[in-house]
Amino acid sequence: MKSAIVCVIDDEPLIPFTIKRLAKDLDPSLEIITFTNASHAYNFLTSNISNPDVLPDLILLDINMPIMDGLEFLDKFKLIKMTLAKKIIIYVISSTAHVFEISAAKSDPNVSGFANKPLSKEKFEEIVSSLKS
């Protein structure tokens, strides 16, 4: 079985670094791709819309980012979701304390879950295990 691809969309350099370390400890075969802004990630998805071998199985999405924030990404994701070559699970990871943003992310039907940053080893394991179910 091909290993899972995890896409991290976060403008804080420490977050992808931490997730790469967690992934290496959990399952070295996990492939981690990272984007510092949601616009680049969205362009990657649309450029590879028919290629399940490079599309991520899981997206870990920050809310507060410059250029395109996580909520804008979710709005655009709705437009391409049905044409993607594979199902992608999205978890929002955020350090925001804004109730509106948390509520908007949690109520989005494309969001499978929400986690606070920094992501704990246990929470990362829980999220990755959702790929197997």
Secondary structure as a PSIPRED ss2 file (coil, helix, strand):
# PSIPRED VFORMAT (PSIPRED V4.0)

   1 M C   1.000  0.000  0.000
   2 K C   1.000  0.000  0.000
   3 S C   1.000  0.000  0.000
   4 A C   1.000  0.000  0.000
   5 I E   0.000  0.000  1.000
   6 V E   0.000  0.000  1.000
   7 C E   0.000  0.000  1.000
   8 V E   0.000  0.000  1.000
   9 I E   0.000  0.000  1.000
  10 D C   1.000  0.000  0.000
  11 D C   1.000  0.000  0.000
  12 E C   1.000  0.000  0.000
  13 P C   1.000  0.000  0.000
  14 L H   0.000  1.000  0.000
  15 I H   0.000  1.000  0.000
  16 P H   0.000  1.000  0.000
  17 F H   0.000  1.000  0.000
  18 T H   0.000  1.000  0.000
  19 I H   0.000  1.000  0.000
  20 K H   0.000  1.000  0.000
  21 R H   0.000  1.000  0.000
  22 L H   0.000  1.000  0.000
  23 A H   0.000  1.000  0.000
  24 K H   0.000  1.000  0.000
  25 D H   0.000  1.000  0.000
  26 L H   0.000  1.000  0.000
  27 D C   1.000  0.000  0.000
  28 P C   1.000  0.000  0.000
  29 S C   1.000  0.000  0.000
  30 L C   1.000  0.000  0.000
  31 E E   0.000  0.000  1.000
  32 I E   0.000  0.000  1.000
  33 I E   0.000  0.000  1.000
  34 T E   0.000  0.000  1.000
  35 F E   0.000  0.000  1.000
  36 T C   1.000  0.000  0.000
  37 N C   1.000  0.000  0.000
  38 A H   0.000  1.000  0.000
  39 S H   0.000  1.000  0.000
  40 H H   0.000  1.000  0.000
  41 A H   0.000  1.000  0.000
  42 Y H   0.000  1.000  0.000
  43 N H   0.000  1.000  0.000
  44 F H   0.000  1.000  0.000
  45 L H   0.000  1.000  0.000
  46 T H   0.000  1.000  0.000
  47 S H   0.000  1.000  0.000
  48 N C   1.000  0.000  0.000
  49 I C   1.000  0.000  0.000
  50 S C   1.000  0.000  0.000
  51 N C   1.000  0.000  0.000
  52 P C   1.000  0.000  0.000
  53 D C   1.000  0.000  0.000
  54 V C   1.000  0.000  0.000
  55 L C   1.000  0.000  0.000
  56 P C   1.000  0.000  0.000
  57 D C   1.000  0.000  0.000
  58 L E   0.000  0.000  1.000
  59 I E   0.000  0.000  1.000
  60 L E   0.000  0.000  1.000
  61 L E   0.000  0.000  1.000
  62 D C   1.000  0.000  0.000
  63 I C   1.000  0.000  0.000
  64 N C   1.000  0.000  0.000
  65 M C   1.000  0.000  0.000
  66 P C   1.000  0.000  0.000
  67 I C   1.000  0.000  0.000
  68 M C   1.000  0.000  0.000
  69 D C   1.000  0.000  0.000
  70 G H   0.000  1.000  0.000
  71 L H   0.000  1.000  0.000
  72 E H   0.000  1.000  0.000
  73 F H   0.000  1.000  0.000
  74 L H   0.000  1.000  0.000
  75 D H   0.000  1.000  0.000
  76 K H   0.000  1.000  0.000
  77 F H   0.000  1.000  0.000
  78 K H   0.000  1.000  0.000
  79 L H   0.000  1.000  0.000
  80 I H   0.000  1.000  0.000
  81 K H   0.000  1.000  0.000
  82 M H   0.000  1.000  0.000
  83 T H   0.000  1.000  0.000
  84 L C   1.000  0.000  0.000
  85 A C   1.000  0.000  0.000
  86 K C   1.000  0.000  0.000
  87 K C   1.000  0.000  0.000
  88 I C   1.000  0.000  0.000
  89 I E   0.000  0.000  1.000
  90 I E   0.000  0.000  1.000
  91 Y E   0.000  0.000  1.000
  92 V E   0.000  0.000  1.000
  93 I E   0.000  0.000  1.000
  94 S E   0.000  0.000  1.000
  95 S C   1.000  0.000  0.000
  96 T C   1.000  0.000  0.000
  97 A C   1.000  0.000  0.000
  98 H C   1.000  0.000  0.000
  99 V H   0.000  1.000  0.000
 100 F H   0.000  1.000  0.000
 101 E H   0.000  1.000  0.000
 102 I H   0.000  1.000  0.000
 103 S H   0.000  1.000  0.000
 104 A H   0.000  1.000  0.000
 105 A H   0.000  1.000  0.000
 106 K H   0.000  1.000  0.000
 107 S H   0.000  1.000  0.000
 108 D C   1.000  0.000  0.000
 109 P C   1.000  0.000  0.000
 110 N C   1.000  0.000  0.000
 111 V E   0.000  0.000  1.000
 112 S E   0.000  0.000  1.000
 113 G E   0.000  0.000  1.000
 114 F E   0.000  0.000  1.000
 115 A E   0.000  0.000  1.000
 116 N E   0.000  0.000  1.000
 117 K C   1.000  0.000  0.000
 118 P C   1.000  0.000  0.000
 119 L C   1.000  0.000  0.000
 120 S C   1.000  0.000  0.000
 121 K H   0.000  1.000  0.000
 122 E H   0.000  1.000  0.000
 123 K H   0.000  1.000  0.000
 124 F H   0.000  1.000  0.000
 125 E H   0.000  1.000  0.000
 126 E H   0.000  1.000  0.000
 127 I H   0.000  1.000  0.000
 128 V H   0.000  1.000  0.000
 129 S H   0.000  1.000  0.000
 130 S C   1.000  0.000  0.000
 131 L C   1.000  0.000  0.000
 132 K C   1.000  0.000  0.000
 133 S C   1.000  0.000  0.000
